[in-house]
Amino acid sequence: MARRRAKRARSTRPGAGKRPATLSSPKAAEIVSLVEELSSGLGTRDGVVVGRGLARFLTDAYEARGRSVPAWVVQLTDYYHGRRTPS
């Protein structure tokens, strides 16, 4: 019964359907999935804050090493900032 209740809570969260369902990068999709799992007990807004922070951290890490930011990190950043990326 608890399992059903948890599933229902996730599917009826405000804003649950606002983000695109798929990302073209498997790495970005896996990170989004992990962030969603980690933040499932938190509010939707908190999950977005965690995702944005992680995307910012990855961007900063690549830039600090003088490397170009990979497309999957750009895609992750766009996802959490609500920007549409070309498929």
TIMI-2910 file (N, C-alpha, C, CB; in pm, 1 decimal, decimal comma, always signed):
<rs>
+----------+----------+----------+----------+----------+----------+----------+----------+----------+----------+----------+----------+------+
!      n_x !      n_y !      n_z !     ca_x !     ca_y !     ca_z !      c_x !      c_y !      c_z !     cb_x !     cb_y !     cb_z ! resn !
+----------+----------+----------+----------+----------+----------+----------+----------+----------+----------+----------+----------+------+
!    +81,7 !   -118,5 !     +0,0 !     +0,0 !     +0,0 !     +0,0 !    +86,7 !   +125,7 !     +0,0 !    -93,3 !     -0,7 !   +119,7 !  Met !
!   +193,5 !   +126,0 !    +77,4 !   +282,7 !   +241,5 !    +79,8 !   +344,8 !   +263,7 !    -57,2 !   +392,4 !   +223,2 !   +185,5 !  Ala !
!   +374,8 !   +154,9 !   -125,8 !   +434,1 !   +166,8 !   -259,5 !   +338,0 !   +239,4 !   -353,3 !   +469,7 !    +27,1 !   -316,5 !  Arg !
!   +210,0 !   +202,7 !   -348,7 !   +111,2 !   +266,1 !   -435,6 !    +96,5 !   +413,9 !   -399,6 !    -25,0 !   +194,0 !   -424,6 !  Arg !
!    +95,8 !   +443,9 !   -272,0 !    +81,4 !   +581,9 !   -228,6 !   +199,4 !   +667,0 !   -276,5 !    +69,5 !   +588,4 !    -76,2 !  Arg !
!   +321,1 !   +613,9 !   -267,5 !   +439,6 !   +687,0 !   -312,7 !   +433,7 !   +710,7 !   -463,0 !   +568,0 !   +610,5 !   -276,0 !  Ala !
!   +389,8 !   +610,7 !   -536,8 !   +380,9 !   +626,3 !   -681,6 !   +280,4 !   +735,0 !   -716,7 !   +341,6 !   +493,5 !   -748,2 !  Lys !
!   +168,1 !   +735,4 !   -648,9 !    +66,7 !   +834,6 !   -676,4 !   +117,8 !   +974,5 !   -643,3 !    -60,0 !   +804,0 !   -597,6 !  Arg !
!   +189,6 !   +990,3 !   -534,6 !   +242,7 !  +1120,8 !   -495,5 !   +338,7 !  +1174,0 !   -601,1 !   +313,5 !  +1111,5 !   -359,6 !  Ala !
!   +419,5 !  +1085,4 !   -657,2 !   +513,6 !  +1129,9 !   -760,5 !   +442,5 !  +1173,0 !   -886,8 !   +612,3 !  +1020,0 !   -792,9 !  Arg !
!   +341,3 !  +1100,1 !   -927,5 !   +276,0 !  +1130,6 !  -1053,9 !   +186,7 !  +1254,1 !  -1045,4 !   +194,6 !  +1012,1 !  -1099,2 !  Ser !
!   +148,9 !  +1295,3 !   -926,1 !    +62,7 !  +1412,0 !   -913,2 !   +135,8 !  +1534,1 !   -860,8 !    -52,2 !  +1380,6 !   -823,2 !  Thr !
!   +267,8 !  +1527,3 !   -855,3 !   +344,3 !  +1643,7 !   -810,7 !   +319,7 !  +1760,6 !   -904,6 !   +495,1 !  +1611,2 !   -803,3 !  Arg !
!   +310,0 !  +1881,6 !   -851,0 !   +294,2 !  +1997,5 !   -939,1 !   +416,3 !  +2012,1 !  -1029,9 !   +272,9 !  +2126,4 !   -856,4 !  Pro !
!   +393,8 !  +2035,9 !  -1155,3 !   +502,9 !  +2057,4 !  -1249,5 !   +570,1 !  +1930,3 !  -1297,5 !   +604,4 !  +2144,9 !  -1187,9 !  Gly !
!   +516,4 !  +1813,8 !  -1261,5 !   +580,7 !  +1688,4 !  -1297,9 !   +588,3 !  +1667,3 !  -1448,4 !   +507,6 !  +1573,8 !  -1234,8 !  Ala !
!   +492,7 !  +1719,1 !  -1524,6 !   +492,7 !  +1697,2 !  -1668,2 !   +546,0 !  +1813,3 !  -1749,4 !   +356,2 !  +1666,7 !  -1712,6 !  Gly !
!   +605,7 !  +1911,4 !  -1686,8 !   +647,9 !  +2031,9 !  -1758,3 !   +780,2 !  +2016,4 !  -1831,7 !   +658,3 !  +2145,9 !  -1662,4 !  Lys !
!   +862,8 !  +1923,5 !  -1794,8 !   +994,0 !  +1908,1 !  -1855,4 !   +987,9 !  +1803,0 !  -1965,8 !  +1099,0 !  +1869,6 !  -1749,2 !  Arg !
!  +1076,2 !  +1813,8 !  -2064,4 !  +1075,7 !  +1713,4 !  -2171,2 !  +1104,5 !  +1574,1 !  -2116,1 !  +1178,8 !  +1749,3 !  -2278,8 !  Pro !
!  +1041,0 !  +1473,4 !  -2172,1 !  +1054,2 !  +1337,2 !  -2121,4 !  +1187,4 !  +1273,4 !  -2161,0 !   +939,5 !  +1252,1 !  -2172,0 !  Ala !
!  +1244,4 !  +1312,9 !  -2272,6 !  +1366,4 !  +1248,6 !  -2318,7 !  +1474,9 !  +1351,0 !  -2349,4 !  +1338,1 !  +1163,9 !  -2441,7 !  Thr !
!  +1597,0 !  +1307,4 !  -2334,2 !  +1714,3 !  +1385,9 !  -2371,2 !  +1792,7 !  +1301,7 !  -2469,8 !  +1801,7 !  +1425,6 !  -2245,3 !  Leu !
!  +1857,5 !  +1365,0 !  -2565,2 !  +1929,4 !  +1287,2 !  -2666,7 !  +2057,8 !  +1226,6 !  -2611,3 !  +1961,8 !  +1375,0 !  -2787,1 !  Ser !
!  +2112,4 !  +1283,7 !  -2504,1 !  +2234,2 !  +1230,4 !  -2445,1 !  +2201,4 !  +1129,9 !  -2334,7 !  +2320,9 !  +1344,1 !  -2389,9 !  Ser !
!  +2253,3 !  +1006,7 !  -2345,3 !  +2230,2 !   +908,2 !  -2239,6 !  +2286,8 !   +952,8 !  -2104,5 !  +2291,5 !   +775,0 !  -2279,1 !  Pro !
!  +2401,3 !  +1023,6 !  -2105,9 !  +2459,5 !  +1071,6 !  -1980,1 !  +2367,2 !  +1171,8 !  -1913,1 !  +2597,2 !  +1135,1 !  -2004,6 !  Lys !
!  +2317,1 !  +1268,6 !  -1989,8 !  +2227,7 !  +1370,2 !  -1934,3 !  +2099,1 !  +1305,8 !  -1882,8 !  +2195,1 !  +1477,5 !  -2040,2 !  Ala !
!  +2044,7 !  +1211,2 !  -1958,3 !  +1921,8 !  +1143,0 !  -1917,2 !  +1943,3 !  +1065,1 !  -1787,3 !  +1873,3 !  +1048,2 !  -2028,4 !  Ala !
!  +2057,4 !  +1001,0 !  -1773,0 !  +2087,5 !   +924,7 !  -1651,4 !  +2101,9 !  +1017,9 !  -1530,9 !  +2216,3 !   +841,9 !  -1670,2 !  Glu !
!  +2165,8 !  +1130,9 !  -1549,7 !  +2181,6 !  +1226,7 !  -1440,0 !  +2046,4 !  +1282,2 !  -1398,8 !  +2276,2 !  +1341,5 !  -1480,7 !  Ile !
!  +1961,1 !  +1315,7 !  -1495,0 !  +1826,9 !  +1364,3 !  -1463,4 !  +1751,3 !  +1258,3 !  -1384,1 !  +1749,6 !  +1401,2 !  -1592,6 !  Val !
!  +1761,3 !  +1134,1 !  -1426,2 !  +1695,3 !  +1024,8 !  -1356,3 !  +1745,6 !  +1012,1 !  -1212,1 !  +1717,3 !   +893,5 !  -1431,5 !  Ser !
!  +1875,8 !  +1020,3 !  -1193,7 !  +1932,9 !  +1010,5 !  -1059,5 !  +1890,2 !  +1127,2 !   -970,5 !  +2084,8 !  +1004,9 !  -1067,8 !  Leu !
!  +1891,3 !  +1247,5 !  -1025,0 !  +1848,6 !  +1364,9 !   -948,2 !  +1701,9 !  +1350,2 !   -908,4 !  +1870,0 !  +1495,2 !  -1030,2 !  Val !
!  +1619,0 !  +1301,9 !   -999,5 !  +1477,6 !  +1282,3 !   -968,3 !  +1458,8 !  +1178,5 !   -858,5 !  +1401,2 !  +1240,3 !  -1093,3 !  Glu !
!  +1536,3 !  +1070,9 !   -862,9 !  +1527,4 !   +969,4 !   -758,2 !  +1574,2 !  +1024,1 !   -623,9 !  +1609,8 !   +846,7 !   -796,3 !  Glu !
!  +1685,6 !  +1096,8 !   -625,6 !  +1738,4 !  +1152,2 !   -501,0 !  +1645,6 !  +1255,8 !   -439,2 !  +1873,8 !  +1214,0 !   -525,5 !  Leu !
!  +1574,6 !  +1328,8 !   -521,9 !  +1490,8 !  +1436,4 !   -471,1 !  +1342,9 !  +1397,9 !   -464,9 !  +1507,8 !  +1559,1 !   -557,2 !  Ser !
!  +1311,6 !  +1270,8 !   -478,3 !  +1171,1 !  +1228,9 !   -479,6 !  +1100,7 !  +1260,3 !   -347,6 !  +1161,4 !  +1079,6 !   -508,8 !  Ser !
!  +1172,0 !  +1263,5 !   -237,7 !  +1111,8 !  +1297,4 !   -109,4 !  +1103,7 !  +1446,9 !    -86,3 !  +1189,1 !  +1233,7 !     +1,8 !  Gly !
!  +1165,4 !  +1521,7 !   -173,5 !  +1163,4 !  +1667,7 !   -163,6 !  +1057,0 !  +1722,2 !   -256,6 !  +1302,0 !  +1728,3 !   -197,6 !  Leu !
!  +1039,4 !  +1849,1 !   -258,9 !   +946,1 !  +1910,6 !   -352,8 !  +1006,7 !  +1918,4 !   -491,3 !   +905,6 !  +2049,9 !   -305,2 !  Gly !
!   +923,1 !  +1941,8 !   -590,2 !   +969,1 !  +1954,2 !   -728,6 !  +1072,6 !  +2065,1 !   -741,4 !   +850,9 !  +1981,3 !   -822,5 !  Thr !
!  +1047,7 !  +2176,8 !   -676,4 !  +1138,2 !  +2291,7 !   -682,4 !  +1276,8 !  +2254,0 !   -628,9 !  +1080,1 !  +2410,5 !   -601,9 !  Arg !
!  +1281,1 !  +2176,8 !   -521,6 !  +1409,6 !  +2136,7 !   -463,8 !  +1488,5 !  +2048,2 !   -559,6 !  +1387,7 !  +2063,4 !   -331,4 !  Asp !
!  +1420,4 !  +1960,6 !   -632,5 !  +1487,4 !  +1876,8 !   -731,3 !  +1548,0 !  +1958,8 !   -842,9 !  +1391,1 !  +1776,3 !   -788,7 !  Gly !
!  +1476,2 !  +2063,2 !   -884,0 !  +1527,2 !  +2151,5 !   -989,5 !  +1650,2 !  +2226,4 !   -937,9 !  +1417,2 !  +2252,0 !  -1036,3 !  Val !
!  +1646,4 !  +2270,5 !   -813,4 !  +1760,8 !  +2341,0 !   -754,8 !  +1882,7 !  +2249,3 !   -749,7 !  +1726,5 !  +2392,5 !   -613,0 !  Val !
!  +1862,6 !  +2125,0 !   -711,8 !  +1972,9 !  +2027,4 !   -709,3 !  +2026,8 !  +2006,1 !   -850,5 !  +1926,0 !  +1892,0 !   -648,4 !  Val !
!  +1938,6 !  +1988,3 !   -947,1 !  +1980,2 !  +1968,0 !  -1086,1 !  +2056,3 !  +2087,0 !  -1141,7 !  +1859,8 !  +1940,4 !  -1172,8 !  Gly !
!  +2007,2 !  +2206,7 !  -1114,3 !  +2076,6 !  +2327,3 !  -1161,4 !  +2214,1 !  +2339,7 !  -1096,5 !  +1992,7 !  +2453,1 !  -1131,7 !  Arg !
!  +2221,5 !  +2309,8 !   -967,4 !  +2350,3 !  +2316,7 !   -898,5 !  +2449,9 !  +2217,6 !   -955,8 !  +2332,1 !  +2291,3 !   -749,9 !  Gly !
!  +2403,6 !  +2096,6 !   -984,0 !  +2491,1 !  +1994,6 !  -1041,5 !  +2537,4 !  +2035,1 !  -1181,2 !  +2419,2 !  +1859,1 !  -1046,8 !  Leu !
!  +2446,6 !  +2088,1 !  -1261,7 !  +2482,8 !  +2133,4 !  -1396,7 !  +2585,0 !  +2246,6 !  -1389,7 !  +2357,3 !  +2179,8 !  -1474,0 !  Ala !
!  +2566,1 !  +2338,8 !  -1296,2 !  +2659,7 !  +2450,7 !  -1279,0 !  +2796,7 !  +2399,3 !  -1233,7 !  +2604,1 !  +2552,9 !  -1176,4 !  Arg !
!  +2796,1 !  +2303,5 !  -1140,9 !  +2920,5 !  +2244,3 !  -1092,5 !  +2998,0 !  +2178,3 !  -1206,7 !  +2891,2 !  +2141,7 !   -982,1 !  Phe !
!  +2930,4 !  +2101,5 !  -1289,7 !  +2995,9 !  +2035,1 !  -1402,7 !  +3052,4 !  +2136,3 !  -1501,5 !  +2897,7 !  +1942,1 !  -1474,0 !  Leu !
!  +2974,6 !  +2240,4 !  -1531,6 !  +3020,8 !  +2344,8 !  -1622,6 !  +3145,9 !  +2412,2 !  -1567,0 !  +2909,9 !  +2449,0 !  -1646,5 !  Thr !
!  +3141,0 !  +2449,8 !  -1440,9 !  +3256,1 !  +2515,7 !  -1376,8 !  +3379,6 !  +2425,4 !  -1374,5 !  +3220,1 !  +2557,3 !  -1233,6 !  Asp !
!  +3358,6 !  +2296,3 !  -1349,2 !  +3470,9 !  +2202,3 !  -1343,3 !  +3541,3 !  +2190,5 !  -1478,6 !  +3422,1 !  +2064,4 !  -1297,5 !  Ala !
!  +3463,4 !  +2179,3 !  -1585,6 !  +3525,1 !  +2171,1 !  -1718,9 !  +3597,1 !  +2300,8 !  -1754,4 !  +3418,8 !  +2139,4 !  -1825,4 !  Tyr !
!  +3532,9 !  +2413,8 !  -1724,2 !  +3594,3 !  +2542,8 !  -1756,1 !  +3721,1 !  +2566,2 !  -1673,5 !  +3494,3 !  +2656,5 !  -1731,9 !  Glu !
!  +3722,1 !  +2524,5 !  -1547,8 !  +3839,2 !  +2542,6 !  -1461,8 !  +3960,0 !  +2464,0 !  -1513,4 !  +3806,5 !  +2499,6 !  -1318,7 !  Ala !
!  +3933,4 !  +2355,2 !  -1580,1 !  +4042,5 !  +2274,2 !  -1636,6 !  +4079,5 !  +2317,2 !  -1777,2 !  +4004,0 !  +2127,8 !  -1637,4 !  Arg !
!  +4016,1 !  +2422,3 !  -1824,9 !  +4048,0 !  +2473,4 !  -1957,6 !  +3994,6 !  +2386,6 !  -2070,0 !  +4195,6 !  +2487,1 !  -1972,0 !  Gly !
!  +3894,9 !  +2307,5 !  -2039,8 !  +3836,7 !  +2219,2 !  -2141,2 !  +3702,8 !  +2275,5 !  -2186,1 !  +3819,7 !  +2074,6 !  -2086,5 !  Arg !
!  +3664,0 !  +2240,8 !  -2305,9 !  +3532,5 !  +2285,0 !  -2352,7 !  +3424,3 !  +2203,0 !  -2280,4 !  +3520,1 !  +2269,6 !  -2509,1 !  Ser !
!  +3312,3 !  +2266,7 !  -2260,8 !  +3201,1 !  +2200,7 !  -2191,8 !  +3135,0 !  +2104,2 !  -2290,3 !  +3096,9 !  +2305,8 !  -2136,5 !  Val !
!  +3125,2 !  +1975,8 !  -2253,7 !  +3065,2 !  +1877,6 !  -2345,1 !  +2917,5 !  +1907,4 !  -2372,0 !  +3079,7 !  +1736,5 !  -2287,6 !  Pro !
!  +2870,9 !  +1859,5 !  -2484,2 !  +2731,8 !  +1883,2 !  -2525,5 !  +2632,7 !  +1827,8 !  -2423,2 !  +2705,5 !  +1819,8 !  -2662,9 !  Ala !
!  +2665,6 !  +1715,2 !  -2359,3 !  +2571,8 !  +1658,2 !  -2262,8 !  +2556,9 !  +1746,9 !  -2139,5 !  +2617,3 !  +1518,9 !  -2221,3 !  Trp !
!  +2662,1 !  +1820,6 !  -2103,0 !  +2652,7 !  +1913,4 !  -1989,4 !  +2568,9 !  +2034,2 !  -2030,0 !  +2794,6 !  +1958,5 !  -1941,4 !  Val !
!  +2586,8 !  +2081,3 !  -2151,7 !  +2505,7 !  +2192,3 !  -2202,9 !  +2358,5 !  +2150,5 !  -2205,7 !  +2553,4 !  +2235,5 !  -2345,4 !  Val !
!  +2333,6 !  +2029,2 !  -2250,8 !  +2197,1 !  +1977,4 !  -2256,9 !  +2136,2 !  +1967,2 !  -2116,5 !  +2195,4 !  +1839,7 !  -2325,9 !  Gln !
!  +2214,3 !  +1922,8 !  -2021,4 !  +2169,1 !  +1912,7 !  -1882,5 !  +2135,7 !  +2051,3 !  -1826,7 !  +2276,9 !  +1844,3 !  -1795,2 !  Leu !
!  +2222,8 !  +2147,7 !  -1854,1 !  +2199,0 !  +2285,3 !  -1809,6 !  +2071,0 !  +2340,6 !  -1872,0 !  +2319,1 !  +2375,6 !  -1845,5 !  Thr !
!  +2053,5 !  +2319,5 !  -2001,0 !  +1933,0 !  +2366,1 !  -2069,3 !  +1808,1 !  +2300,1 !  -2011,7 !  +1942,8 !  +2338,1 !  -2219,4 !  Asp !
!  +1817,2 !  +2173,6 !  -1980,8 !  +1703,8 !  +2099,9 !  -1924,6 !  +1657,7 !  +2161,9 !  -1793,2 !  +1741,0 !  +1952,8 !  -1903,0 !  Tyr !
!  +1751,5 !  +2189,3 !  -1705,7 !  +1715,2 !  +2241,7 !  -1574,2 !  +1683,8 !  +2390,9 !  -1574,6 !  +1825,9 !  +2215,0 !  -1477,4 !  Tyr !
!  +1716,6 !  +2458,2 !  -1680,9 !  +1680,4 !  +2598,5 !  -1691,5 !  +1559,3 !  +2619,4 !  -1782,2 !  +1798,1 !  +2678,4 !  -1743,1 !  His !
!  +1498,5 !  +2509,1 !  -1825,7 !  +1374,8 !  +2516,0 !  -1903,8 !  +1391,8 !  +2561,7 !  -2046,0 !  +1280,2 !  +2605,6 !  -1837,6 !  Gly !
!  +1514,9 !  +2558,3 !  -2096,9 !  +1538,2 !  +2598,7 !  -2236,0 !  +1523,3 !  +2476,3 !  -2325,0 !  +1679,7 !  +2663,7 !  -2253,7 !  Arg !
!  +1466,6 !  +2496,9 !  -2438,9 !  +1450,8 !  +2388,7 !  -2536,7 !  +1581,6 !  +2370,7 !  -2611,9 !  +1333,8 !  +2418,5 !  -2635,7 !  Arg !
!  +1622,5 !  +2245,5 !  -2629,3 !  +1742,6 !  +2216,8 !  -2708,1 !  +1700,3 !  +2148,7 !  -2836,4 !  +1843,6 !  +2128,2 !  -2628,7 !  Thr !
!  +1767,5 !  +2178,5 !  -2946,9 !  +1734,4 !  +2109,6 !  -3071,4 !  +1765,6 !  +1961,2 !  -3060,7 !  +1810,7 !  +2171,3 !  -3189,1 !  Pro !
!  +1679,0 !  +1876,2 !  -3115,3 !  +1698,5 !  +1731,1 !  -3105,7 !  +1800,6 !  +1682,2 !  -3204,2 !  +1568,3 !  +1658,3 !  -3127,9 !  Ser !
+----------+----------+----------+----------+----------+----------+----------+----------+----------+----------+----------+----------+------+
</rs>
